[in-house]
Amino acid sequence: MPLTAVLLLVLAALTGCGAGTAATTPGAPAGGPPGTANTAQGRADAGTETRPPAQVPGLGPRTLAWIPQNARQVLVVTGRDRNANRSAAVLYEHTGSGWESGPAWPARNALRGWTDDHWAGDLRSPIGVYTLTDAGGMLPDPGTDMPYDRSDAFSVGGTGFEGEPLEGSFDYVVAIDYNRVPGTTPLDRTRPRGGDRGGGIWLHVDHQGPTQGCVSLEKRHMRELLRALDPGRHPVVVMGDAASLSE
């Protein structure tokens, strides 16, 4: 297929990120509302040792209940408020006695902020807990243990909402399992809940502007995240505005 045709196909398929590009996604939170939080109770010895918190900081009982019991890596993306497109991302790892946090990375989300009822074209990122199972990008695998699809089909051009170039946004991508089939390339367009519920919600490289629905990190942080994610630890992303996640 000619390269121009491939690019047009990708731009038509990927509607969650950047300037209308994305992957596919399943719709319900990873743990589902009936799920149970991983709340192993680690207790610090009085005054002698500081142990990791037993629960992920900033997450309320509803959100914790959505996290699958087997999740040992939790990427928390916290928006400043419901309508903000700036956020922060922290990767937490369970040590056996509690959760240890990595550094806080600056992040961006959708132009109009967050929603717990995402629809295609609403320009909001979906709130919830979603598994992370598949990665890919324009650039070669940086050393991740996740299935990685290196493909020229991740090429993107044009400009974002603030006139910023989108080129390179999909150098590295992790598919967020919202309305997609886990275990497939991020480029897979299958949307189990239907196309009207959106899809193509990814973690990808920041293009210095808000997204259509994805979460973006600086390129170096995307590399760090890809190298850190371990499928054997069942990673999930917990994403939304601070007030929603605290419920």
Protein Blocks (a to p, Z undefined) as FASTA:
>chain_A
ZZklmmmmmmmmmmmgmnhpacdddfbdfkopklccdfddcdddehkaccddfbdghiaf
klmmmpcfklcbdcddddfblmbcbdcddddddehjaccddddddddddfklpafbdceh
klpacedddddfbdcdjbdcehiabdcdddfklgcedjdfkopafehklmpccddfehia
ehiafklmbdfkojkloghiacdddehiacfkbacddfklmmmmmmmpcfklopaddedd
fklmmZZ
